[in-house]
């Protein structure tokens, strides 16, 4: 018994050949509907029932036309014209997405503060005529603060040979360029940018079209600067300025387009945590010991420039720079968005909005640490914090205060990660079976 054949057009003539028709079903309500077409594969006219493209078979789309007249219905999206607005359902944020958004916020601030501090140090070196290798000089303190704040050890601290370390201080530009561009170096600006881009792409559905345009422009500009590896100091600073402009465009687009829901809270909380930790490290690194009046003023001005607070200080106090007023602005001013008091207050608010954190129950571990940090700032005495030891010259009270504050905020971040960024996938059975 032979299988039936179908007519096929081959070599300008009609021949009989075996054909294979593959159709598809679409699920509809409780049943299926056959699609009005499929794929037909036919052989080359021989008697073989094995039909394969490798053996010369031909594949063509096939449509099944009905003899009855039916109204054609185009396949298109039917818009809902109901006048009743649809209810917006709140969806829980997956832990992977929440963690990536948290680190988008943290890496955003790392890039911004890292770039600002590097620019401040570079501008100081260009404008200063002092020997940076002089013991206790403000230039040396700023370079060491850069290493501590960016965690780019050994840097200007390390265990290098004394002569090598002196050489770094006498000519800091090779080290500064390495900390700027080398992506594989821990703590470098290049590594932070790479980590930021990775976290952003992991949450790609969260960003608007204009936000992507800003990000791609930033990525292209940075890659070009990294490939060129400018040695001209002013061009290096210009690269940092361009990067900062793109970062603030990225933040501005987020503020204008992102819904104020869980995703925004997680991301902004990450930003505030990173800002707090960086500012604490910066203050600790620069104000270790009392310096000469001129050098103390230079350090104070540098920290205000790096934190973008110099203009605000002048407008607020209408006075020359003094340590008590500067610390009050950077640490205790609840109306200043860059102060520790403001940042901790925002973190406290975001922590309270996390799932499982309510006002009706005793404080959980996550809330307890940030509440303690908030209370610590409220009870701080700025006069006591500004005093230095008359014998050693160290700002011991300030350092003890900042050490405790740093640990409380860092522990809050750790607990958030341990509590809310668990990626245990709950398995769901797709079908049931009856086992005897």
ChimeraX attribute file (.defattr): number of C-alpha atoms within 10 A of each C-alpha:
attribute: neighborCount
match mode: 1-to-1
recipient: residues
	/A:1	3
	/A:2	6
	/A:3	10
	/A:4	9
	/A:5	15
	/A:6	13
	/A:7	14
	/A:8	18
	/A:9	12
	/A:10	14
	/A:11	8
	/A:12	6
	/A:13	8
	/A:14	12
	/A:15	15
	/A:16	18
	/A:17	22
	/A:18	21
	/A:19	24
	/A:20	16
	/A:21	14
	/A:22	12
	/A:23	14
	/A:24	12
	/A:25	11
	/A:26	10
	/A:27	9
	/A:28	9
	/A:29	7
	/A:30	5
	/A:31	8
	/A:32	11
	/A:33	11
	/A:34	12
	/A:35	12
	/A:36	13
	/A:37	15
	/A:38	15
	/A:39	14
	/A:40	16
	/A:41	18
	/A:42	25
	/A:43	24
	/A:44	22
	/A:45	19
	/A:46	11
	/A:47	13
	/A:48	11
	/A:49	15
	/A:50	13
	/A:51	19
	/A:52	15
	/A:53	12
	/A:54	7
	/A:55	10
	/A:56	11
	/A:57	15
	/A:58	17
	/A:59	17
	/A:60	11
	/A:61	11
	/A:62	15
	/A:63	13
	/A:64	9
	/A:65	9
	/A:66	8
	/A:67	6
	/A:68	6
	/A:69	7
	/A:70	7
	/A:71	6
	/A:72	6
	/A:73	6
	/A:74	6
	/A:75	6
	/A:76	6
	/A:77	6
	/A:78	6
	/A:79	6
	/A:80	7
	/A:81	7
	/A:82	7
	/A:83	6
	/A:84	7
	/A:85	7
	/A:86	7
	/A:87	6
	/A:88	6
	/A:89	6
	/A:90	8
	/A:91	8
	/A:92	10
	/A:93	13
	/A:94	13
	/A:95	17
	/A:96	15
	/A:97	18
	/A:98	22
	/A:99	23
	/A:100	22
	/A:101	27
	/A:102	26
	/A:103	24
	/A:104	26
	/A:105	26
	/A:106	22
	/A:107	24
	/A:108	26
	/A:109	23
	/A:110	24
	/A:111	24
	/A:112	21
	/A:113	23
	/A:114	24
	/A:115	22
	/A:116	20
	/A:117	23
	/A:118	24
	/A:119	20
	/A:120	21
	/A:121	21
	/A:122	22
	/A:123	15
	/A:124	17
	/A:125	19
	/A:126	10
	/A:127	9
	/A:128	11
	/A:129	8
	/A:130	11
	/A:131	14
	/A:132	22
	/A:133	17
	/A:134	13
	/A:135	10
	/A:136	13
	/A:137	17
	/A:138	26
	/A:139	24
	/A:140	21
	/A:141	19
	/A:142	27
	/A:143	26
	/A:144	20
	/A:145	23
	/A:146	27
	/A:147	22
	/A:148	21
	/A:149	23
	/A:150	25
	/A:151	13
	/A:152	19
	/A:153	19
	/A:154	12
	/A:155	22
	/A:156	25
	/A:157	16
	/A:158	13
	/A:159	11
	/A:160	13
	/A:161	9
	/A:162	10
	/A:163	9
	/A:164	12
	/A:165	18
	/A:166	16
	/A:167	12
	/A:168	20
	/A:169	20
	/A:170	14
	/A:171	14
	/A:172	19
	/A:173	15
	/A:174	11
	/A:175	14
	/A:176	20
	/A:177	18
	/A:178	18
	/A:179	26
	/A:180	23
	/A:181	20
	/A:182	15
	/A:183	18
	/A:184	12
	/A:185	16
	/A:186	15
	/A:187	22
	/A:188	26
	/A:189	27
	/A:190	22
	/A:191	20
	/A:192	24
	/A:193	22
	/A:194	16
	/A:195	17
	/A:196	22
	/A:197	17
	/A:198	15
	/A:199	20
	/A:200	22
	/A:201	14
	/A:202	15
	/A:203	16
	/A:204	12
	/A:205	8
	/A:206	17
	/A:207	17
	/A:208	14
	/A:209	9
	/A:210	14
	/A:211	18
	/A:212	16
	/A:213	12
	/A:214	18
	/A:215	19
	/A:216	14
	/A:217	14
	/A:218	21
	/A:219	17
	/A:220	12
	/A:221	15
	/A:222	19
	/A:223	14
	/A:224	12
	/A:225	17
	/A:226	16
	/A:227	9
	/A:228	9
	/A:229	15
	/A:230	14
	/A:231	11
	/A:232	9
	/A:233	14
	/A:234	13
	/A:235	13
	/A:236	17
	/A:237	19
	/A:238	14
	/A:239	19
	/A:240	22
	/A:241	15
	/A:242	13
	/A:243	21
	/A:244	18
	/A:245	13
	/A:246	19
	/A:247	19
	/A:248	14
	/A:249	17
	/A:250	20
	/A:251	13
	/A:252	12
	/A:253	18
	/A:254	17
	/A:255	12
	/A:256	9
	/A:257	13
	/A:258	13
	/A:259	12
	/A:260	9
	/A:261	12
	/A:262	19
	/A:263	21
	/A:264	20
	/A:265	23
	/A:266	26
	/A:267	20
	/A:268	21
	/A:269	26
	/A:270	25
	/A:271	23
	/A:272	24
	/A:273	24
	/A:274	24
	/A:275	24
	/A:276	26
	/A:277	18
	/A:278	21
	/A:279	23
	/A:280	21
	/A:281	19
	/A:282	21
	/A:283	20
	/A:284	20
	/A:285	20
	/A:286	21
	/A:287	23
	/A:288	16
	/A:289	17
	/A:290	17
	/A:291	16
	/A:292	12
	/A:293	9
	/A:294	10
	/A:295	16
	/A:296	20
	/A:297	16
	/A:298	17
	/A:299	21
	/A:300	21
	/A:301	17
	/A:302	21
	/A:303	23
	/A:304	21
	/A:305	16
	/A:306	20
	/A:307	20
	/A:308	14
	/A:309	19
	/A:310	18
	/A:311	10
	/A:312	13
	/A:313	19
	/A:314	12
	/A:315	10
	/A:316	11
	/A:317	13
	/A:318	9
	/A:319	10
	/A:320	9
	/A:321	18
	/A:322	15
	/A:323	17
	/A:324	15
	/A:325	19
	/A:326	21
	/A:327	21
	/A:328	20
	/A:329	23
	/A:330	24
	/A:331	24
	/A:332	21
	/A:333	16
	/A:334	19
	/A:335	10
	/A:336	16
	/A:337	13
	/A:338	20
	/A:339	22
	/A:340	29
	/A:341	25
	/A:342	22
	/A:343	23
	/A:344	25
	/A:345	19
	/A:346	18
	/A:347	27
	/A:348	22
	/A:349	16
	/A:350	19
	/A:351	23
	/A:352	17
	/A:353	16
	/A:354	16
	/A:355	10
	/A:356	10
	/A:357	15
	/A:358	14
	/A:359	9
	/A:360	6
	/A:361	8
	/A:362	10
	/A:363	14
	/A:364	12
	/A:365	13
	/A:366	22
	/A:367	23
	/A:368	15
	/A:369	22
	/A:370	24
	/A:371	21
	/A:372	16
	/A:373	23
	/A:374	22
	/A:375	14
	/A:376	17
	/A:377	22
	/A:378	12
	/A:379	9
	/A:380	14
	/A:381	13
	/A:382	18
	/A:383	12
	/A:384	12
	/A:385	20
	/A:386	19
	/A:387	17
	/A:388	18
	/A:389	12
	/A:390	9
	/A:391	6
	/A:392	10
	/A:393	13
	/A:394	17
	/A:395	20
	/A:396	18
	/A:397	15
	/A:398	20
	/A:399	19
	/A:400	13
	/A:401	15
	/A:402	22
	/A:403	14
	/A:404	14
	/A:405	24
	/A:406	20
	/A:407	14
	/A:408	21
	/A:409	24
	/A:410	18
	/A:411	16
	/A:412	24
	/A:413	21
	/A:414	12
	/A:415	16
	/A:416	19
	/A:417	15
	/A:418	10
	/A:419	10
	/A:420	15
	/A:421	17
	/A:422	12
	/A:423	10
	/A:424	7
	/A:425	7
	/A:426	5
	/A:427	6
	/A:428	6
	/A:429	5
	/A:430	5
	/A:431	5
	/A:432	6
	/A:433	5
	/A:434	4
	/A:435	4
	/A:436	3
